[in-house]
Amino acid sequence: MERSARRRLTLALALSMTAVALMAAASLVAAQPAGKPSAPTTSAPAAVPLGDADYRKGQDFLLKQNYAEAMRSYRAAAAQGNAPAQVGIGNLYAEGQGVPKDYREASRWFGLAAAQGNSEGQDNLGMFYVMGMGVSKDYKEGMNWLRKAADQGNEVAQRNIGFMYFKGLGVAPDRAEAIRWFRMAAEKGDDDSKEALKELGVK
């Protein structure tokens, strides 16, 4: 989905639950920043995560839209416990890229990454619970995972929590709390949260 089209779905705060659902689904794979190489350092280098080379190959294949090879590389990395690769596999299943779309399988892979503390996996798993995609709908469990990701500074999770408070999903509707979370995400550069604040008339 094009970024501009996705933003139109996410920003009309008075839209129906269906539109909010589309916003949440769109945020799963498109709004999370891709893994980036670490900046060079003059101190002792940090240990390279297991499976990092295979994960990076998967990222390269993903950029080339060679989803079959991306999946192969991600699986090689995931077999070594690489959490970003587990997220990558989940994203491919969630989007039906190179494999049939399978939310249950996507949620399983997001869960593996989330259990290792990966904030993207936690955010994606949280939204799958909120949406009931591949798992039973459970706002409380969804919020639990979103908060774990948000506590690590994940701005997409912070934005998603803001929408939950705005729409009263599993929590009492709370405009002030929604604004607080939108601001938190906006301060980290999240454009959708900036637009949400603008729609709410908040500077």
N, C-alpha and C positions, 0 to 999 in steps of 0.2 A: 504494500500500500504506500502511495506517495506520502512524503512527510506532510505536505500542505493539506492533503485530504484527511490524514489522520488527525491533524491539529483541529480541523473543523469539527471532527467528531468529539474531540476531548474538551473543547472549550465552551460549548454552549451549556452552561451549568444548569439551565432549567429544562434540559432535554429529558426524555423518558429514560427509564432504567435500561431499555434496549440500547440506547445510544451510549450510556455509561458503560454498558457491557462491551460494546465495540471499542470504546476508549481503552478499557482495561486489557482486552485481548491484543489490541494493537501495540500497547506498551511493552508487551512481554519480550519480544525479540528485537523490536526496532529501536527502542529508546535506550537500551542499555549500551554503554560505551564498549567498544571492542577492546580486547586485551591489547596492551601496548608494551613494547619492549622496555625494560627498565633503563633509566638513564645511566650512562657510565659513571663510575665512582672511583675515587682515588683510594678509598679504604678497601679493606678485604671484601671481595665480591660475596654477595649472598648466595646461598645454596640454590642451584637451579632446581625448580620443582620437577618431580618425576614425570616423565612423559612430555616435558615442555617442547622438545623438538618436534614430536609428532603433533602436538597441539598447534604449533605455529604452522606446520605444513597444512593442517586442516583449515586454519584461518586463511592461508594463501589460496587454497582450493575454493573456499567459500567466496572469496572476493572474485574469483573467476567463474563463479556459479557452477562449478563442477562439484555438485552435491554428493555424488557417489564417492568420489575420492576424498571429499571433506569428511564424510561419514567414516570412511575406512581409517583415515588418520586420527580422527577424534576417538574412535573405538580403541585404537592402539594406545593412545594416551590415557584414555579412561581406564583401561585395563591395569594401568600403573597407579590408579587413584587420582588422576589429574582432574580436579574439580571444574576448571573452566571448560575442559573437553566434555565433561558430563553435561554441562549447561549447553554446549554446542550441539550435542546429540539431542538433547531435549528440544532445543530450538528447531532442529530439522524435522523432528516428529510433529512439533506444534504447527509448523508451517506447511508440512507435507512436501518438503524439498528433498527429492531423491528417494523418498520413502512415502508410503501412504500416510496421510495425516492420521495421527493416533495420539489423542490427548492423554490416554491412560499411560502409554509408554513415555510420553513427554513428561508427565508428572512424576513418573518413577525416576527418571534421570535427574530432573530438577531436585527431587528429594535426596538423591545421593549427594549432589553438590551442596545442597542446603545443610545436610547433616555434617558436612566438613567445614561449615562456617562461611561458605561462599555467598556473598550478599546478593549476587544476581540470581543464583539458584533459589535463595530464600524469598526474594521478591517475586520471582516467577511462580514458585510453589504457592506463596501466599495468595496471589491473584487467581491461581487455578482453584484454590479452595473458595475464594470469594465468588468465582464464576460457576463453580461446580463442573469444571472441565477435567475429566479423567479421574476425578475424586468426588465424593459427596460434598455438596455445597455446605460450607461451615464457616460463617463469618468470624467466629471466635478463633478458630485455627488459622484462618487466613490472616487476621490481624496479628496473631502471635508471630507468624513468619515475617510479615511486613515489618513489624517492630524490630525484629532481629536484624533485618537488613538496614532499616533506617538508623538503628543504633551504630551501625558501621559507617554511616554517612552516605548511604545510597540514596541519591536524590530522587530516583524514580519511585522507590518505596515510600519516601517522605511525601511525594506528590500523591501516590495512591492512598496513603492514609488520610491525606487531606480530602480527597474525594469521598472516602468512606464516612468521614465526619460530616461533610457537606450533605451527603445523601442519606445519612443515618443508616448505614449498612452494618448491622450488628452492634451499633452504638447509638446513643441518643443523638439526633441531629444537633450539631454544635457549630455554628458559623464561625465563632471566635477561634475554636480549636482548629477548624479547617483552615482558616487564614494563617494560623500559626505554622501549620505544617507546609502550606503553600509557600510561605515566606522562607522557611528553612530550606526548601528545595530551590526556590528562586535565587537565594543567596549563593547557591552552588552553580548557578547558571542554567537551571532547568527552564527552558523557554515556555513549556506548557503551563508551568506554575506561574510564571510571570503573566501570561495571558489570563490565567484564571483569576489572579489578583486584580488585573485590569477590569475583567468582566464584573467582578464584585465591587468595583469602585474603590479599591484599596491601593494606596501608593506604597 
